[in-house]
Amino acid sequence: MKTFKNYPIQELKLIYNVLHAQLPNHPELIDSELLQDLQRFILQQAESAGVDIAQPIEWANWLITSNPNTSFPKG
């Protein structure tokens, strides 16, 4: 079984953003261990990239910014 570190960060950010956007429609997601673990992992990656996660705008910008040199693996 793969762990988060085995997936491209752009793919994880996309999944996180989609899940996070669904919180108003599915408030039960707030208690999801998967979403919490994914957020924790992504926060660690952001910090490693030099993002000041204490600054919400910096965190939000990093979440929506993609690396043009990164693509999702095909199959």
Backbone as XML, in Angstrom:
<?xml version="1.0"?>
<chain id="A" units="angstrom">
  <residue number="1" name="MET">
    <atom name="N" x="0.842" y="-1.177" z="0.000"/>
    <atom name="CA" x="0.000" y="0.000" z="0.000"/>
    <atom name="C" x="0.890" y="1.243" z="0.000"/>
  </residue>
  <residue number="2" name="LYS">
    <atom name="N" x="0.506" y="2.213" z="-0.809"/>
    <atom name="CA" x="1.253" y="3.462" z="-0.869"/>
    <atom name="C" x="0.912" y="4.352" z="0.320"/>
  </residue>
  <residue number="3" name="THR">
    <atom name="N" x="1.840" y="5.226" z="0.643"/>
    <atom name="CA" x="1.591" y="6.263" z="1.644"/>
    <atom name="C" x="1.540" y="7.607" z="0.913"/>
  </residue>
  <residue number="4" name="PHE">
    <atom name="N" x="1.158" y="8.647" z="1.625"/>
    <atom name="CA" x="1.069" y="9.972" z="0.995"/>
    <atom name="C" x="2.370" y="10.359" z="0.303"/>
  </residue>
  <residue number="5" name="LYS">
    <atom name="N" x="3.505" y="10.007" z="0.887"/>
    <atom name="CA" x="4.782" y="10.434" z="0.307"/>
    <atom name="C" x="5.050" y="9.796" z="-1.061"/>
  </residue>
  <residue number="6" name="ASN">
    <atom name="N" x="4.278" y="8.775" z="-1.415"/>
    <atom name="CA" x="4.460" y="8.108" z="-2.699"/>
    <atom name="C" x="3.667" y="8.760" z="-3.833"/>
  </residue>
  <residue number="7" name="TYR">
    <atom name="N" x="2.865" y="9.773" z="-3.494"/>
    <atom name="CA" x="2.041" y="10.435" z="-4.500"/>
    <atom name="C" x="2.590" y="11.826" z="-4.796"/>
  </residue>
  <residue number="8" name="PRO">
    <atom name="N" x="2.412" y="12.312" z="-6.020"/>
    <atom name="CA" x="2.843" y="13.673" z="-6.341"/>
    <atom name="C" x="2.087" y="14.680" z="-5.478"/>
  </residue>
  <residue number="9" name="ILE">
    <atom name="N" x="2.795" y="15.668" z="-4.985"/>
    <atom name="CA" x="2.187" y="16.667" z="-4.109"/>
    <atom name="C" x="1.058" y="17.409" z="-4.819"/>
  </residue>
  <residue number="10" name="GLN">
    <atom name="N" x="1.173" y="17.614" z="-6.116"/>
    <atom name="CA" x="0.111" y="18.312" z="-6.853"/>
    <atom name="C" x="-1.183" y="17.506" z="-6.816"/>
  </residue>
  <residue number="11" name="GLU">
    <atom name="N" x="-1.072" y="16.210" z="-6.907"/>
    <atom name="CA" x="-2.248" y="15.347" z="-6.851"/>
    <atom name="C" x="-2.884" y="15.415" z="-5.460"/>
  </residue>
  <residue number="12" name="LEU">
    <atom name="N" x="-2.061" y="15.384" z="-4.430"/>
    <atom name="CA" x="-2.568" y="15.464" z="-3.056"/>
    <atom name="C" x="-3.222" y="16.815" z="-2.783"/>
  </residue>
  <residue number="13" name="LYS">
    <atom name="N" x="-2.628" y="17.883" z="-3.294"/>
    <atom name="CA" x="-3.209" y="19.215" z="-3.110"/>
    <atom name="C" x="-4.573" y="19.303" z="-3.797"/>
  </residue>
  <residue number="14" name="LEU">
    <atom name="N" x="-4.687" y="18.752" z="-4.975"/>
    <atom name="CA" x="-5.961" y="18.749" z="-5.691"/>
    <atom name="C" x="-7.024" y="18.004" z="-4.892"/>
  </residue>
  <residue number="15" name="ILE">
    <atom name="N" x="-6.695" y="16.823" z="-4.424"/>
    <atom name="CA" x="-7.644" y="16.027" z="-3.645"/>
    <atom name="C" x="-8.030" y="16.761" z="-2.368"/>
  </residue>
  <residue number="16" name="TYR">
    <atom name="N" x="-7.052" y="17.335" z="-1.689"/>
    <atom name="CA" x="-7.335" y="18.096" z="-0.469"/>
    <atom name="C" x="-8.281" y="19.250" z="-0.769"/>
  </residue>
  <residue number="17" name="ASN">
    <atom name="N" x="-8.001" y="20.009" z="-1.820"/>
    <atom name="CA" x="-8.838" y="21.156" z="-2.165"/>
    <atom name="C" x="-10.267" y="20.736" z="-2.497"/>
  </residue>
  <residue number="18" name="VAL">
    <atom name="N" x="-10.416" y="19.635" z="-3.209"/>
    <atom name="CA" x="-11.756" y="19.147" z="-3.549"/>
    <atom name="C" x="-12.502" y="18.731" z="-2.283"/>
  </residue>
  <residue number="19" name="LEU">
    <atom name="N" x="-11.838" y="17.979" z="-1.423"/>
    <atom name="CA" x="-12.486" y="17.557" z="-0.172"/>
    <atom name="C" x="-12.817" y="18.758" z="0.714"/>
  </residue>
  <residue number="20" name="HIS">
    <atom name="N" x="-11.875" y="19.674" z="0.833"/>
    <atom name="CA" x="-12.083" y="20.847" z="1.678"/>
    <atom name="C" x="-13.255" y="21.688" z="1.169"/>
  </residue>
  <residue number="21" name="ALA">
    <atom name="N" x="-13.389" y="21.793" z="-0.135"/>
    <atom name="CA" x="-14.488" y="22.569" z="-0.721"/>
    <atom name="C" x="-15.848" y="21.925" z="-0.436"/>
  </residue>
  <residue number="22" name="GLN">
    <atom name="N" x="-15.847" y="20.645" z="-0.136"/>
    <atom name="CA" x="-17.100" y="19.938" z="0.136"/>
    <atom name="C" x="-17.537" y="20.017" z="1.596"/>
  </residue>
  <residue number="23" name="LEU">
    <atom name="N" x="-16.734" y="20.635" z="2.457"/>
    <atom name="CA" x="-17.089" y="20.730" z="3.879"/>
    <atom name="C" x="-18.470" y="21.357" z="4.126"/>
  </residue>
  <residue number="24" name="PRO">
    <atom name="N" x="-18.841" y="22.431" z="3.421"/>
    <atom name="CA" x="-20.176" y="22.996" z="3.674"/>
    <atom name="C" x="-21.316" y="22.016" z="3.357"/>
  </residue>
  <residue number="25" name="ASN">
    <atom name="N" x="-21.125" y="21.192" z="2.336"/>
    <atom name="CA" x="-22.156" y="20.232" z="1.940"/>
    <atom name="C" x="-22.094" y="18.932" z="2.730"/>
  </residue>
  <residue number="26" name="HIS">
    <atom name="N" x="-20.914" y="18.625" z="3.254"/>
    <atom name="CA" x="-20.690" y="17.374" z="3.986"/>
    <atom name="C" x="-19.892" y="17.669" z="5.254"/>
  </residue>
  <residue number="27" name="PRO">
    <atom name="N" x="-20.522" y="18.281" z="6.246"/>
    <atom name="CA" x="-19.791" y="18.674" z="7.454"/>
    <atom name="C" x="-19.164" y="17.496" z="8.197"/>
  </residue>
  <residue number="28" name="GLU">
    <atom name="N" x="-19.629" y="16.288" z="7.941"/>
    <atom name="CA" x="-19.035" y="15.121" z="8.587"/>
    <atom name="C" x="-17.573" y="14.912" z="8.164"/>
  </residue>
  <residue number="29" name="LEU">
    <atom name="N" x="-17.167" y="15.520" z="7.054"/>
    <atom name="CA" x="-15.772" y="15.421" z="6.617"/>
    <atom name="C" x="-14.811" y="16.046" z="7.623"/>
  </residue>
  <residue number="30" name="ILE">
    <atom name="N" x="-15.284" y="17.001" z="8.402"/>
    <atom name="CA" x="-14.418" y="17.679" z="9.366"/>
    <atom name="C" x="-13.833" y="16.687" z="10.362"/>
  </residue>
  <residue number="31" name="ASP">
    <atom name="N" x="-14.533" y="15.592" z="10.614"/>
    <atom name="CA" x="-14.064" y="14.568" z="11.544"/>
    <atom name="C" x="-13.344" y="13.414" z="10.843"/>
  </residue>
  <residue number="32" name="SER">
    <atom name="N" x="-13.169" y="13.518" z="9.549"/>
    <atom name="CA" x="-12.529" y="12.454" z="8.786"/>
    <atom name="C" x="-11.039" y="12.343" z="9.124"/>
  </residue>
  <residue number="33" name="GLU">
    <atom name="N" x="-10.632" y="11.175" z="9.556"/>
    <atom name="CA" x="-9.213" y="10.952" z="9.853"/>
    <atom name="C" x="-8.374" y="11.076" z="8.590"/>
  </residue>
  <residue number="34" name="LEU">
    <atom name="N" x="-8.920" y="10.616" z="7.475"/>
    <atom name="CA" x="-8.195" y="10.718" z="6.214"/>
    <atom name="C" x="-7.913" y="12.173" z="5.860"/>
  </residue>
  <residue number="35" name="LEU">
    <atom name="N" x="-8.928" y="13.017" z="5.952"/>
    <atom name="CA" x="-8.743" y="14.433" z="5.639"/>
    <atom name="C" x="-7.758" y="15.079" z="6.607"/>
  </residue>
  <residue number="36" name="GLN">
    <atom name="N" x="-7.845" y="14.739" z="7.876"/>
    <atom name="CA" x="-6.915" y="15.292" z="8.864"/>
    <atom name="C" x="-5.485" y="14.831" z="8.589"/>
  </residue>
  <residue number="37" name="ASP">
    <atom name="N" x="-5.311" y="13.555" z="8.266"/>
    <atom name="CA" x="-3.971" y="13.043" z="7.950"/>
    <atom name="C" x="-3.417" y="13.684" z="6.689"/>
  </residue>
  <residue number="38" name="LEU">
    <atom name="N" x="-4.277" y="13.837" z="5.685"/>
    <atom name="CA" x="-3.856" y="14.477" z="4.441"/>
    <atom name="C" x="-3.452" y="15.922" z="4.700"/>
  </residue>
  <residue number="39" name="GLN">
    <atom name="N" x="-4.247" y="16.638" z="5.482"/>
    <atom name="CA" x="-3.900" y="18.029" z="5.792"/>
    <atom name="C" x="-2.568" y="18.100" z="6.543"/>
  </residue>
  <residue number="40" name="ARG">
    <atom name="N" x="-2.379" y="17.239" z="7.505"/>
    <atom name="CA" x="-1.126" y="17.228" z="8.273"/>
    <atom name="C" x="0.070" y="16.998" z="7.341"/>
  </residue>
  <residue number="41" name="PHE">
    <atom name="N" x="-0.055" y="16.037" z="6.440"/>
    <atom name="CA" x="1.028" y="15.739" z="5.510"/>
    <atom name="C" x="1.305" y="16.933" z="4.593"/>
  </residue>
  <residue number="42" name="ILE">
    <atom name="N" x="0.234" y="17.517" z="4.054"/>
    <atom name="CA" x="0.403" y="18.654" z="3.139"/>
    <atom name="C" x="0.999" y="19.851" z="3.867"/>
  </residue>
  <residue number="43" name="LEU">
    <atom name="N" x="0.590" y="20.077" z="5.109"/>
    <atom name="CA" x="1.188" y="21.165" z="5.894"/>
    <atom name="C" x="2.688" y="20.953" z="6.068"/>
  </residue>
  <residue number="44" name="GLN">
    <atom name="N" x="3.096" y="19.722" z="6.330"/>
    <atom name="CA" x="4.522" y="19.409" z="6.464"/>
    <atom name="C" x="5.258" y="19.685" z="5.160"/>
  </residue>
  <residue number="45" name="GLN">
    <atom name="N" x="4.639" y="19.322" z="4.041"/>
    <atom name="CA" x="5.265" y="19.563" z="2.737"/>
    <atom name="C" x="5.379" y="21.059" z="2.463"/>
  </residue>
  <residue number="46" name="ALA">
    <atom name="N" x="4.357" y="21.798" z="2.834"/>
    <atom name="CA" x="4.391" y="23.255" z="2.640"/>
    <atom name="C" x="5.517" y="23.868" z="3.459"/>
  </residue>
  <residue number="47" name="GLU">
    <atom name="N" x="5.625" y="23.462" z="4.712"/>
    <atom name="CA" x="6.703" y="23.974" z="5.567"/>
    <atom name="C" x="8.065" y="23.638" z="4.973"/>
  </residue>
  <residue number="48" name="SER">
    <atom name="N" x="8.208" y="22.436" z="4.458"/>
    <atom name="CA" x="9.479" y="22.027" z="3.835"/>
    <atom name="C" x="9.801" y="22.871" z="2.606"/>
  </residue>
  <residue number="49" name="ALA">
    <atom name="N" x="8.747" y="23.364" z="1.956"/>
    <atom name="CA" x="8.926" y="24.212" z="0.770"/>
    <atom name="C" x="9.138" y="25.673" z="1.144"/>
  </residue>
  <residue number="50" name="GLY">
    <atom name="N" x="9.155" y="25.972" z="2.456"/>
    <atom name="CA" x="9.404" y="27.335" z="2.901"/>
    <atom name="C" x="8.165" y="28.189" z="3.066"/>
  </residue>
  <residue number="51" name="VAL">
    <atom name="N" x="7.002" y="27.572" z="3.045"/>
    <atom name="CA" x="5.750" y="28.307" z="3.212"/>
    <atom name="C" x="5.525" y="28.565" z="4.696"/>
  </residue>
  <residue number="52" name="ASP">
    <atom name="N" x="5.179" y="29.803" z="5.015"/>
    <atom name="CA" x="4.833" y="30.151" z="6.392"/>
    <atom name="C" x="3.367" y="29.792" z="6.590"/>
  </residue>
  <residue number="53" name="ILE">
    <atom name="N" x="3.111" y="28.591" z="7.116"/>
    <atom name="CA" x="1.734" y="28.109" z="7.233"/>
    <atom name="C" x="0.939" y="28.866" z="8.283"/>
  </residue>
  <residue number="54" name="ALA">
    <atom name="N" x="1.596" y="29.696" z="9.084"/>
    <atom name="CA" x="0.888" y="30.532" z="10.048"/>
    <atom name="C" x="0.209" y="31.708" z="9.351"/>
  </residue>
  <residue number="55" name="GLN">
    <atom name="N" x="0.599" y="31.949" z="8.107"/>
    <atom name="CA" x="0.003" y="33.019" z="7.300"/>
    <atom name="C" x="-1.028" y="32.385" z="6.354"/>
  </residue>
  <residue number="56" name="PRO">
    <atom name="N" x="-2.308" y="32.512" z="6.657"/>
    <atom name="CA" x="-3.338" y="31.842" z="5.850"/>
    <atom name="C" x="-3.253" y="32.129" z="4.352"/>
  </residue>
  <residue number="57" name="ILE">
    <atom name="N" x="-2.895" y="33.342" z="3.978"/>
    <atom name="CA" x="-2.817" y="33.665" z="2.549"/>
    <atom name="C" x="-1.668" y="32.912" z="1.871"/>
  </residue>
  <residue number="58" name="GLU">
    <atom name="N" x="-0.554" y="32.763" z="2.586"/>
    <atom name="CA" x="0.575" y="32.017" z="2.028"/>
    <atom name="C" x="0.207" y="30.550" z="1.845"/>
  </residue>
  <residue number="59" name="TRP">
    <atom name="N" x="-0.422" y="29.998" z="2.872"/>
    <atom name="CA" x="-0.864" y="28.597" z="2.823"/>
    <atom name="C" x="-1.857" y="28.409" z="1.678"/>
  </residue>
  <residue number="60" name="ALA">
    <atom name="N" x="-2.841" y="29.298" z="1.562"/>
    <atom name="CA" x="-3.856" y="29.189" z="0.511"/>
    <atom name="C" x="-3.230" y="29.310" z="-0.877"/>
  </residue>
  <residue number="61" name="ASN">
    <atom name="N" x="-2.312" y="30.253" z="-1.047"/>
    <atom name="CA" x="-1.649" y="30.413" z="-2.344"/>
    <atom name="C" x="-0.849" y="29.172" z="-2.721"/>
  </residue>
  <residue number="62" name="TRP">
    <atom name="N" x="-0.165" y="28.587" z="-1.749"/>
    <atom name="CA" x="0.618" y="27.377" z="-2.022"/>
    <atom name="C" x="-0.302" y="26.230" z="-2.418"/>
  </residue>
  <residue number="63" name="LEU">
    <atom name="N" x="-1.453" y="26.137" z="-1.758"/>
    <atom name="CA" x="-2.394" y="25.057" z="-2.069"/>
    <atom name="C" x="-2.913" y="25.118" z="-3.491"/>
  </residue>
  <residue number="64" name="ILE">
    <atom name="N" x="-3.100" y="26.320" z="-4.024"/>
    <atom name="CA" x="-3.673" y="26.435" z="-5.365"/>
    <atom name="C" x="-2.617" y="26.590" z="-6.454"/>
  </residue>
  <residue number="65" name="THR">
    <atom name="N" x="-1.365" y="26.714" z="-6.053"/>
    <atom name="CA" x="-0.292" y="26.874" z="-7.028"/>
    <atom name="C" x="0.203" y="25.504" z="-7.459"/>
  </residue>
  <residue number="66" name="SER">
    <atom name="N" x="0.298" y="25.339" z="-8.752"/>
    <atom name="CA" x="0.809" y="24.067" z="-9.253"/>
    <atom name="C" x="2.174" y="24.267" z="-9.883"/>
  </residue>
  <residue number="67" name="ASN">
    <atom name="N" x="2.933" y="23.217" z="-9.876"/>
    <atom name="CA" x="4.240" y="23.215" z="-10.511"/>
    <atom name="C" x="4.044" y="22.789" z="-11.956"/>
  </residue>
  <residue number="68" name="PRO">
    <atom name="N" x="4.302" y="23.672" z="-12.925"/>
    <atom name="CA" x="4.054" y="23.323" z="-14.318"/>
    <atom name="C" x="4.892" y="22.153" z="-14.820"/>
  </residue>
  <residue number="69" name="ASN">
    <atom name="N" x="5.944" y="21.823" z="-14.089"/>
    <atom name="CA" x="6.803" y="20.702" z="-14.494"/>
    <atom name="C" x="6.324" y="19.383" z="-13.905"/>
  </residue>
  <residue number="70" name="THR">
    <atom name="N" x="5.216" y="19.414" z="-13.189"/>
    <atom name="CA" x="4.689" y="18.213" z="-12.559"/>
    <atom name="C" x="3.405" y="17.796" z="-13.252"/>
  </residue>
  <residue number="71" name="SER">
    <atom name="N" x="3.333" y="16.532" z="-13.586"/>
    <atom name="CA" x="2.089" y="15.999" z="-14.141"/>
    <atom name="C" x="1.752" y="14.715" z="-13.401"/>
  </residue>
  <residue number="72" name="PHE">
    <atom name="N" x="0.496" y="14.345" z="-13.467"/>
    <atom name="CA" x="0.076" y="13.136" z="-12.800"/>
    <atom name="C" x="0.515" y="11.936" z="-13.624"/>
  </residue>
  <residue number="73" name="PRO">
    <atom name="N" x="0.958" y="10.875" z="-12.963"/>
    <atom name="CA" x="1.323" y="9.673" z="-13.713"/>
    <atom name="C" x="0.100" y="9.084" z="-14.390"/>
  </residue>
  <residue number="74" name="LYS">
    <atom name="N" x="0.316" y="8.557" z="-15.552"/>
    <atom name="CA" x="-0.776" y="7.929" z="-16.309"/>
    <atom name="C" x="-0.785" y="6.433" z="-16.002"/>
  </residue>
  <residue number="75" name="GLY">
    <atom name="N" x="-1.895" y="5.970" z="-15.442"/>
    <atom name="CA" x="-2.116" y="4.546" z="-15.155"/>
    <atom name="C" x="-1.033" y="3.961" z="-14.430"/>
  </residue>
</chain>
